[in-house]
C-alpha cells in the first residue's frame, strides 16, 4: 500500500487541478499521464530481481529464536547477526501473529484511504508532533519530484492513539500494535545477544519501553505510467527497527552489495528493517 498529494502542472502544459490525495488524482477518469512533478528518472540499476537465489534476504525462524533448544537458538542468533551485518534486512517467519490479524490491519488501512476526502482532511497536518496524520509526499513545497503515494501514521506507544473511523480500525490496530511490539522486543533481544551483550542491552540503551511505536500505512494507487513514478525513493529508516507487511503487489527493493534486490516475501512473514538508530549493525538503503 501507499499514496501522494499536491497542486501541479502537467507535462503537456495544461494545469492539473488541486487534489487532496494521490488516490483522488488516480481515480480521475481523465488521467492518462502523470503530472511532471511526479516524474522520477530511474537509475537503470534500480531494478531488483526476486528470482535470484543468491540475492534473497535471509529468513529468521522466530519460533526457534524464542522456543528452540539452546543449540537451535544459538544457531538462529548467529543467523540474525549475519543478516543484520550483511543485509540490514531479513524476514521473520513463525512469529505467532495470526495472518488473519495482519490481513485485518491491511484491510482497515485500505478502508481509511477509501474514506471521502472530506473525512480525511481532519488528519492532514504538517505538525510532526501530532499523534495521527495523513498526507502524501514528505514535503511537497521543496521536493523536486513528488511521491506517488498516500500515507497514514499513528503513534501507538507509549500512548495508544487511534482513528475513530473507519469502523473497527481502533480494535484491530490496538491488537496489531501489541503483537508486533512483542515480536520486535524479542528480535532486539536476539540482536543484543548476537553482539555478545545482555539480552536487554539494546532495550535499556534506547529506552525501548518509552520509545515511540508508529503504525504507518503507505497506499500506492494505480498509476497510468508506473515506469515514470516512484512510491518511495532510495532511503534508510530513521528509527530503531521496522516490521513491514506487504500486500500481494509487493514492490520493496533492498540494496545489497551495490545491487538492488526485489524482496519476495514469504506468506505471512514480517520483513524486518534495521534503522539508523541501530548503528551496529547497520541500516539498509531501500526503495518502493
HELIX and SHEET records of a PDB file:
HELIX    1   1 UNK A   22  UNK A   26  1                                   5    
HELIX    2   2 UNK A   36  UNK A   38  5                                   3    
HELIX    3   3 UNK A   53  UNK A   55  5                                   3    
HELIX    4   4 UNK A   62  UNK A   67  1                                   6    
HELIX    5   5 UNK A   70  UNK A   86  1                                  17    
HELIX    6   6 UNK A   99  UNK A  113  1                                  15    
HELIX    7   7 UNK A  117  UNK A  120  1                                   4    
HELIX    8   8 UNK A  121  UNK A  123  5                                   3    
HELIX    9   9 UNK A  169  UNK A  194  1                                  26    
HELIX   10  10 UNK A  201  UNK A  205  1                                   5    
HELIX   11  11 UNK A  208  UNK A  210  5                                   3    
SHEET    1   A 2 UNK A   8  UNK A   9  0                                        
SHEET    2   A 2 UNK A  15  UNK A  16 -1                                        
SHEET    1   B 4 UNK A  59  UNK A  61  0                                        
SHEET    2   B 4 UNK A  89  UNK A  93  1                                        
SHEET    3   B 4 UNK A 270  UNK A 274 -1                                        
SHEET    4   B 4 UNK A 241  UNK A 244 -1                                        
SHEET    1   C 3 UNK A 132  UNK A 135  0                                        
SHEET    2   C 3 UNK A 150  UNK A 157 -1                                        
SHEET    3   C 3 UNK A 213  UNK A 219 -1                                        
SHEET    1   D 3 UNK A 259  UNK A 262  0                                        
SHEET    2   D 3 UNK A 253  UNK A 256 -1                                        
SHEET    3   D 3 UNK A 286  UNK A 287 -1                                        
END                                                                             
